[in-house]
């Protein structure tokens, strides 16, 4: 149900972007319009459902506009944090249920202790920004994106065990995002962004801030007026 709602919001943004850009036709959108315009270093903070809130680091690339108002932004990001205690306890209970056979009790078995588990995520993403200019030289953007999450679980008590293998995985994800961008000059711009990431068994809200270095001039509609 959550994925269906997210897709509906994303398609709504596509429709609204088309309306805002003068009923642009599909012929206006072509990969030949894309070019490497710049890159940005960014930092943020996330609140994952399974891990303790923590900082993020990332890099994004500006590929320019696929068509009127539609900008493509691939990126990579990383975060690492301790798994929440309740999640560790849930794993311990599940393992205890597998090991503790009432028909054949294990002598002196007091339950599984997994200790502290570190959880990390390397994210490869491709975002689509629908961009509009607003007063005060600000650009606002909103959209969605697809991502690939390379998850890694680690801990002193789970090294080289099936628990570590279970936590190490590669999972697809989907995000919704929106933000504001301000050109300090033709060469530099700053931005802030909020995004919500959805995966099969992990979700989180993230606040990001970045500084982008532009290697080309501004596109039409991005120019400073002051």
LOKE-709355 format. One line per 2 residues: number of its first residue (from 1); their letters; for each residue x, y, z of N, C-alpha, C. Coordinates in steps of 0.001 Angstrom, whole numbers, plus 500000, padded with zeros to 6 digits. Example, Ala and Ser with C-alpha at 12.3 -4.5 7.8 and 13.67 -1.06 7.14 Angstrom:
<rs>
1 = AS = 513190/494310/507800/512300/495500/507800/513200/496700/507800; 512850/497750/507080/513670/498940/507140/512900/500030/507870 .
</rs>
This chain:
<rs>
1 = XX = 500832/498796/500000/500000/500000/500000/500866/501254/500000; 501962/501238/500789/502839/502409/500840/503462/502660/499473 .
3 = XX = 503887/501572/498783/504517/501750/497469/503519/502312/496474; 502255/501845/496543/501230/502354/495637/501000/503844/495863 .
5 = XX = 500941/504253/497127/500747/505675/497440/501923/506511/496956; 503143/505992/497155/504327/506728/496712/504329/506890/495204 .
7 = XX = 503949/505823/494490/503913/505903/493030/502866/506906/492574; 501725/506936/493258/500675/507890/492897/501158/509323/493073 .
9 = XX = 501860/509590/494171/502408/510935/494395/503400/511295/493294; 504278/510348/492947/505286/510593/491918/504634/510918/490573 .
11 = XX = 503623/510130/490187/502945/510386/488922/502218/511724/488953; 501703/512091/490133/501071/513397/490268/502045/514526/490038 .
13 = XX = 503267/514358/490534/504302/515369/490324/504660/515476/488839; 504725/514330/488162/505001/514350/486715/503931/515142/485987 .
15 = XX = 502658/514880/486323/501561/515591/485671/501644/517084/485959; 501887/517445/487222/501950/518859/487592/503106/519553/486883 .
17 = XX = 504245/518846/486749/505392/519437/486053/505059/519716/484594; 504332/518785/483968/503942/519005/482585/503028/520207/482430 .
19 = XX = 502074/520358/483373/501187/521513/483341/501957/522809/483547; 502928/522786/484475/503674/524001/484810/504608/524419/483695 .
21 = XX = 504935/523520/482797/505865/523841/481725/505153/523954/480376; 503921/524429/480407/503244/524761/479150/502826/523567/478338 .
23 = XX = 502290/522526/478965/501818/521357/478244/502901/520780/477341; 504111/520582/477889/505219/520061/477101/504897/518665/476594 .
25 = XX = 505263/518377/475356/505025/517065/474774/506215/516154/475059; 505989/514856/474886/507060/513888/475114/508235/514131/474166 .
27 = XX = 507981/514732/473017/509059/515004/472060/510081/515985/472618; 509680/516758/473645/510604/517727/474247/511634/517065/475159 .
29 = XX = 511410/515776/475475/512298/515079/476413/513202/514133/475629; 514521/514359/475748/515488/513586/474971/516787/513504/475758 .
31 = XX = 517378/512304/475821/518637/512139/476560/519765/512970/475964; 519629/513382/474699/520675/514201/474084/520744/515595/474717 .
33 = XX = 519706/515963/475468/519729/517248/476161/520628/517220/477394; 520998/516019/477848/521757/515885/479088/523233/516217/478883 .
35 = XX = 523854/516776/479918/525286/517054/479892/525773/517168/481333; 527039/516922/481545/527616/517012/482884/527800/518480/483246 .
37 = XX = 526972/518978/484169/526990/520405/484497/527752/520719/485777; 527882/519758/486681/528554/520031/487935/528350/518909/488929 .
39 = XX = 528876/519106/490113/528740/518099/491160/528630/518800/492509; 528140/518064/493498/527920/518645/494823/528362/517676/495907 .
41 = XX = 528942/518230/496954/529217/517482/498168/528114/517817/499159; 527589/516793/499837/526462/517034/500721/526588/516232/502015 .
43 = XX = 525940/516746/503029/525858/516061/504308/524419/516124/504780; 524072/515227/505665/522692/515202/506127/522538/514461/507431 .
45 = XX = 521281/514237/507780/520959/513516/509010/519721/512681/508744; 519736/511412/509176/518618/510516/508909/518076/509927/510202 .
47 = XX = 516812/509506/510096/516123/508858/511210/515585/507515/510719; 516424/506452/510715/515975/505154/510194/515060/504428/511182 .
49 = XX = 514216/503562/510649/513324/502796/511503/514069/501718/512284; 515199/501229/511762/515886/500107/512409/517184/500486/513093 .
51 = XX = 517668/501694/512870/518965/502094/513411/518846/503445/514116; 519850/503742/514927/519895/505006/515648/520127/506150/514654 .
53 = XX = 519455/507269/514836/519620/508432/513958/521096/508814/513850; 521510/509200/512646/522933/509441/512428/523160/510388/511251 .
55 = XX = 524429/510762/511034/524814/511635/509917/524977/510842/508629; 524850/511543/507516/525097/510958/506200/526095/511824/505432 .
57 = XX = 526786/511204/504511/527680/511900/503590/527318/511489/502174; 527442/512425/501230/527063/512068/499878/527707/512926/498810 .
59 = XX = 527525/512492/497586/527998/513197/496390/526912/513065/495342; 526553/514185/494704/525579/514110/493623/526153/514761/492376 .
61 = XX = 525662/514353/491224/526105/514863/489927/524908/515484/489218; 525107/516654/488647/524049/517352/487917/524199/517031/486429 .
63 = XX = 523268/516268/485885/523302/515912/484467/522474/516860/483609; 521930/517904/484214/521152/518849/483436/519738/518368/483205 .
65 = XX = 519105/518918/482178/517669/518728/481961/517392/517770/480815; 516629/516723/481142/516178/515783/480124/515148/516437/479216 .
67 = XX = 514392/517372/479775/513377/518119/479048/512971/519304/479888; 511927/520038/479492/511515/521237/480235/511229/520951/481706 .
69 = XX = 512043/521532/482569/511817/521420/484003/512220/520118/484641; 512681/519116/483876/512989/517800/484419/514507/517578/484451 .
71 = XX = 515075/517604/485644/516521/517482/485840/516851/516107/486414; 517917/515490/485922/518351/514179/486406/519590/514333/487287 .
73 = XX = 519533/513683/488460/520598/513813/489454/520983/512422/489980; 522026/511798/489436/522529/510574/490065/523369/510933/491292 .
75 = XX = 523468/510004/492228/524236/510296/493438/524650/509045/494175; 525526/509249/495130/525962/508180/496024/525992/508755/497437 .
77 = XX = 525569/507971/498413/525537/508429/499803/525880/507255/500720; 526245/507592/501966/526651/506545/502914/526275/506961/504328 .
79 = XX = 525827/505993/505110/525624/506207/506539/525913/504916/507292; 526246/505065/508562/526548/503916/509419/526086/504239/510834 .
81 = XX = 525438/503270/511492/524919/503503/512838/524691/502168/513536; 524482/502216/514847/524140/501013/515604/522671/500675/515405 .
83 = XX = 522400/499399/515257/521020/498953/515165/520308/499219/516496; 519040/499621/516416/518282/499896/517623/518166/498649/518490 .
85 = XX = 518158/498869/519798/518144/497750/520746/516951/496839/520531; 515793/497421/520227/514599/496588/520041/514738/495682/518816 .
87 = XX = 515477/496146/517790/515690/495325/516609/516645/494175/516911; 517675/494460/517712/518603/493404/518118/517869/492360/518949 .
89 = XX = 517028/492813/519854/516266/491890/520694/515309/491044/519856; 514735/491632/518824/513846/490871/517940/514620/489755/517245 .
91 = XX = 515837/490058/516761/516678/489034/516149/517021/487938/517142; 517353/488346/518366/517694/487365/519407/516527/486429/519690 .
93 = XX = 515302/486993/519757/514132/486160/520006/513904/485171/518874; 514072/485641/517637/513880/484756/516490/514887/483614/516493 .
95 = XX = 516142/483936/516833/517168/482891/516874/516908/481930/518033; 516486/482472/519178/516165/481612/520320/515052/480635/519974 .
97 = XX = 514060/481117/519203/512955/480244/518809/513452/479095/517939; 514504/479355/517131/515059/478300/516278/515893/477300/517070 .
99 = XX = 516610/477819/518064/517557/476975/518802/516898/476232/519955; 515969/476890/520635/515382/476338/521852/514256/475371/521497 .
101 = XX = 514585/474103/521350/513618/473052/521041/513130/472431/522345; 511839/472606/522692/511354/472049/523961/511445/470536/524030 .
103 = XX = 511502/469877/522862/511624/468427/522854/513048/467960/523175; 514033/468804/522817/515435/468460/523068/516145/469684/523639 .
105 = XX = 515893/470012/524911/516521/471195/525514/518036/471086/525554; 518690/472243/525328/520156/472290/525358/520603/472613/526782 .
107 = XX = 521477/471802/527380/521928/472064/528752/522597/473431/528875; 522237/474146/529946/522851/475435/530262/522611/476493/529182 .
109 = XX = 521597/476322/528324/521309/477323/527297/520539/478487/527914; 521111/479674/527865/520500/480859/528489/520025/481876/527458 .
111 = XX = 520065/481539/526206/519604/482461/525176/520747/483079/524399; 520424/483596/523220/521417/484187/522315/521641/485654/522670 .
113 = XX = 522896/486056/522714/523257/487461/522943/524046/487936/521727; 523440/488821/520937/524093/489299/519717/524954/490531/519957 .
115 = XX = 524898/491096/521169/525701/492281/521466/525265/493485/520650; 526209/494377/520383/525941/495570/519577/526159/495255/518100 .
117 = XX = 525190/495622/517285/525279/495380/515845/525342/496721/515124; 526348/496881/514276/526470/498086/513450/525805/497830/512103 .
119 = XX = 525062/498821/511634/524324/498708/510375/524765/499857/509475; 525150/499566/508256/525579/500617/507337/524906/500435/505981 .
121 = XX = 524874/501525/505220/524146/501541/503953/524900/502407/502951; 525297/501813/501840/525864/502543/500704/524782/502639/499655 .
123 = XX = 524411/503870/499277/523243/504093/498422/523662/504653/497069; 523241/503992/496013/523398/504494/494644/522005/504906/494168 .
125 = XX = 521868/506142/493728/520526/506638/493413/520493/507377/492083; 519291/507437/491524/519003/508266/490353/517706/509010/490633 .
127 = XX = 517816/510329/490813/516653/511158/491152/516218/511993/489959; 514925/512223/489889/514348/513123/488895/513779/514329/489635 .
129 = XX = 514317/515519/489338/513862/516758/489965/512965/517524/488994; 511798/517904/489438/510974/518844/488690/511237/520223/489279 .
131 = XX = 511805/521115/488491/512378/522365/488988/511541/523552/488543; 511291/524468/489507/510609/525722/489204/511393/526869/489831 .
133 = XX = 511402/528012/489162/512000/529216/489748/510923/529975/490501; 511298/530538/491647/510391/531337/492460/511103/532636/492820 .
135 = XX = 510427/533603/493418/511076/534879/493731/512323/534714/494591; 513131/535796/494629/514378/535882/495398/515463/534973/494844 .
137 = XX = 515407/534678/493544/516405/533853/492864/516441/532418/493362; 515408/531970/494029/515359/530604/494540/514812/529656/493482 .
139 = XX = 515342/528437/493490/514773/527348/492713/514183/526356/493702; 513016/525853/493389/512438/524793/494207/512312/523545/493355 .
141 = XX = 512501/522397/493973/512420/521152/493223/511712/520083/494046; 511070/519175/493333/510387/518050/493965/510376/516903/492979 .
143 = XX = 510319/515691/493481/510307/514560/492568/510458/513239/493290; 510945/512267/492556/511141/510925/493089/512385/510316/492496 .
145 = XX = 512750/509163/493001/513941/508512/492495/513990/507041/492866; 514841/506313/492153/515100/504909/492435/516495/504787/493050 .
147 = XX = 516672/503780/493886/517963/503628/494554/518296/502159/494747; 519575/501902/494951/520084/500569/495259/520864/500688/496555 .
149 = XX = 520492/499882/497546/521082/499962/498882/521956/498732/499135; 523230/498975/499370/524166/497903/499707/524312/497913/501225 .
151 = XX = 523576/497026/501891/523486/496997/503342/524556/496071/503928; 525086/496475/505077/526108/495667/505733/525876/495675/507241 .
153 = XX = 525826/494484/507836/525706/494349/509281/526998/493795/509848; 527415/494326/510986/528685/493902/511567/528588/493988/513086 .
155 = XX = 529335/493139/513759/529354/493147/515222/530273/492065/515740; 530782/492280/516937/531758/491343/517514/531193/489931/517626 .
157 = XX = 529902/489817/517985/529322/488503/518248/528703/487852/517012; 528618/488576/515905/527981/487993/514716/528948/487774/513564 .
159 = XX = 530231/488081/513759/531215/487905/512688/531240/486452/512223; 531203/486293/510897/531290/484995/510253/530185/484045/510722 .
161 = XX = 529004/484616/510972/527839/483810/511320/526735/484046/510298; 525691/483206/510372/524573/483375/509443/523828/484681/509699 .
163 = XX = 523932/485249/510919/523281/486528/511212/523924/487637/510387; 525251/487629/510303/525941/488623/509473/525552/488449/508011 .
165 = XX = 525474/487201/507547/525065/486946/506163/523644/487439/505923; 522788/487300/506932/521404/487741/506802/521304/489249/506670 .
167 = XX = 522148/489978/507401/522100/491443/507388/522808/492045/506184; 523737/491305/505583/524433/491782/504384/523540/491518/503174 .
169 = XX = 523116/492568/502504/522178/492392/501404/522239/493581/500456; 521664/493393/499280/521505/494463/498293/520011/494581/498001 .
171 = XX = 519451/495782/498261/518006/495950/498162/517651/497185/497338; 516571/497102/496549/516100/498286/495828/515308/499200/496745 .
173 = XX = 515226/500468/496385/514454/501426/497160/513842/502477/496259; 512985/503288/496853/512298/504364/496142/512228/505554/497084 .
175 = XX = 512405/506757/496563/512342/507930/497430/511467/509028/496836; 510919/509839/497724/510258/511088/497380/511039/512216/498033 .
177 = XX = 511200/513334/497346/512043/514400/497885/511576/515767/497392; 512030/516798/498096/511761/518168/497698/512732/519093/498400 .
179 = XX = 512992/520260/497806/513947/521156/498430/514008/522519/497775; 514943/523327/498268/515202/524669/497761/516672/524794/497392 .
181 = XX = 516945/525595/496359/518303/525767/495847/518542/527255/495587; 519730/527726/495947/520031/529154/495761/521391/529315/495092 .
183 = XX = 521464/530025/493953/522748/530260/493282/523523/531393/493948; 524614/531054/494606/525477/532092/495169/526144/532897/494068 .
185 = XX = 526453/532216/492967/527041/532827/491771/526812/531843/490640; 527364/532129/489462/527243/531176/488364/528026/529901/488638 .
187 = XX = 529012/529970/489543/529877/528820/489800/529475/528003/491024; 528714/528595/491942/528386/527899/493189/526904/528069/493528 .
189 = XX = 526330/527019/494072/524971/527097/494588/524832/526201/495811; 523956/526610/496725/523697/525826/497924/522249/525328/497871 .
191 = XX = 521983/524240/498584/520630/523693/498575/520348/522934/499866; 519088/522829/500165/518605/522007/501264/517493/521119/500742 .
193 = XX = 517429/519919/501279/516503/518934/500719/515984/518012/501820; 514708/517668/501741/514126/516639/502586/513718/515471/501714 .
195 = XX = 513967/514245/502186/513621/513073/501380/513157/511930/502280; 512269/511133/501726/511760/509971/502441/512058/508738/501607 .
197 = XX = 512808/507818/502192/513273/506621/501492/512470/505411/501962; 512029/504613/500996/511258/503414/501300/511967/502196/500729 .
199 = XX = 512147/501179/501584/512641/499877/501158/511702/498812/501699; 511994/497568/501375/511126/496478/501795/510985/496417/503320 .
201 = XX = 512088/496558/504055/512036/496419/505509/512745/497556/506247; 512973/498672/505572/513620/499822/506206/513111/501103/505559 .
203 = XX = 512810/502101/506385/512366/503402/505896/513062/504475/506717; 513262/505633/506097/513813/506736/506881/513559/508080/506205 .
205 = XX = 513437/509114/507056/513405/510499/506592/514818/511059/506699; 515194/511873/505721/516538/512456/505717/516472/513938/505375 .
207 = XX = 517245/514733/506085/517448/516145/505755/518861/516292/505210; 519004/516867/504013/520309/517018/503362/520604/518479/503062 .
209 = XX = 521893/518795/503091/522365/520128/502720/523628/519957/501896; 523786/520788/500848/524939/520614/499981/525416/521898/499340 .
211 = XX = 526640/521830/498844/527260/522903/498065/527606/522332/496704; 527046/522928/495646/527273/522434/494289/528224/523350/493538 .
213 = XX = 529167/522729/492851/530118/523438/491991/529644/523280/490553; 529373/524394/489888/528877/524373/488521/530034/524505/487537 .
215 = XX = 530050/523626/486544/531093/523651/485519/530604/524291/484226; 529311/524584/484162/528724/525261/483000/527874/526425/483496 .
217 = XX = 527427/527244/482574/526563/528357/482937/525168/527880/483307; 524369/528744/483917/523007/528365/484309/522123/528104/483102 .
219 = XX = 521180/527194/483282/520196/526925/482238/519153/528035/482228; 518352/528061/481183/517282/529059/481099/516354/528928/482292 .
221 = XX = 516112/530036/482963/515263/530033/484140/516041/529925/485448; 517330/529601/485360/518160/529485/486560/518984/530735/486837 .
223 = XX = 518925/531708/485957/519795/532888/486078/519457/533710/487324; 520483/534325/487887/520271/535274/488977/519710/536580/488420 .
225 = XX = 518791/537180/489166/518213/538451/488738/518719/539623/489543; 519492/539326/490593/520001/540412/491454/521504/540372/491508 .
</rs>
